[in-house]
Amino acid sequence: MVINKSDWKRCRRGWRYKEDAPEDPRWLKDRDTLFKENGNGWWALKGTPQYAEYLKKTKDRLNENRKLNKK
């Protein structure tokens, strides 16, 4: 059986680190790994690589429409 790490029902409750967040080296390592895998998605207009690609396509489409409307 494969365990899904993001399955909230199997998640242990409580703080799994020995110290508070900013001082715990294991927490810092886990945090860095998470941000490297997923990006810092909570920043406005940054998000995931897929969202960045969507924004680029949308801007390109708008620019094409503007060029067509000027003619």
Backbone torsions as a table, in degrees:
resi	resn	phi	psi	omega
1	MET	NA	129.8	179.3
2	VAL	-90.0	130.2	179.8
3	ILE	-95.0	125.6	177.1
4	ASN	-84.2	120.4	-177.2
5	LYS	-65.3	-24.8	-178.4
6	SER	-92.6	10.7	178.5
7	ASP	-77.1	106.9	-173.9
8	TRP	-65.8	-23.2	-179.0
9	LYS	-71.7	-27.0	-179.5
10	ARG	-94.4	-1.8	-176.2
11	CYS	-72.4	135.7	175.5
12	ARG	-70.2	145.8	178.4
13	ARG	-91.4	153.3	177.5
14	GLY	95.9	175.3	-178.8
15	TRP	-82.7	124.5	-174.7
16	ARG	-94.0	4.8	179.6
17	TYR	-107.7	154.4	-176.3
18	LYS	-76.4	-32.1	-177.7
19	GLU	-116.5	177.0	174.5
20	ASP	-66.7	160.0	-171.2
21	ALA	-52.9	-55.2	-173.2
22	PRO	-66.2	-24.6	-176.3
23	GLU	-94.4	-15.4	-174.3
24	ASP	-83.1	118.4	-178.5
25	PRO	-64.5	-34.7	179.0
26	ARG	-67.0	-37.9	177.3
27	TRP	-64.0	-43.7	179.0
28	LEU	-61.0	-41.9	179.1
29	LYS	-64.3	-45.7	179.1
30	ASP	-62.6	-40.3	-180.0
31	ARG	-64.7	-45.6	178.8
32	ASP	-61.7	-41.7	178.6
33	THR	-62.8	-44.1	179.1
34	LEU	-60.6	-45.2	-179.4
35	PHE	-68.7	-32.9	177.5
36	LYS	-68.4	-35.8	-179.3
37	GLU	-76.4	-41.1	-169.3
38	ASN	-114.2	-7.3	-175.0
39	GLY	77.5	169.2	-179.2
40	ASN	-93.2	72.5	-166.7
41	GLY	-67.2	-11.3	-177.2
42	TRP	-85.8	-7.9	176.3
43	TRP	-72.7	139.0	-178.6
44	ALA	-62.4	136.4	176.6
45	LEU	64.1	12.7	175.5
46	LYS	-104.0	-71.2	174.8
47	GLY	61.5	-151.2	-178.1
48	THR	-87.3	166.3	175.9
49	PRO	-59.2	-33.3	178.6
50	GLN	-65.6	-37.9	179.3
51	TYR	-68.6	-39.1	177.4
52	ALA	-61.7	-40.9	177.7
53	GLU	-64.5	-41.1	177.2
54	TYR	-60.9	-44.1	179.2
55	LEU	-61.9	-41.8	-179.9
56	LYS	-63.2	-44.8	179.3
57	LYS	-62.6	-40.7	180.0
58	THR	-64.5	-43.9	178.3
59	LYS	-63.5	-41.5	178.4
60	ASP	-61.8	-42.9	179.3
61	ARG	-63.5	-41.3	177.6
62	LEU	-63.5	-42.4	178.8
63	ASN	-63.4	-39.5	177.3
64	GLU	-63.7	-42.7	179.2
65	ASN	-63.7	-38.2	178.0
66	ARG	-64.1	-41.3	179.0
67	LYS	-63.8	-41.2	179.6
68	LEU	-66.9	-36.3	-179.2
69	ASN	-73.4	-23.7	178.6
70	LYS	-74.3	-26.7	-177.1
71	LYS	-72.1	NA	NA
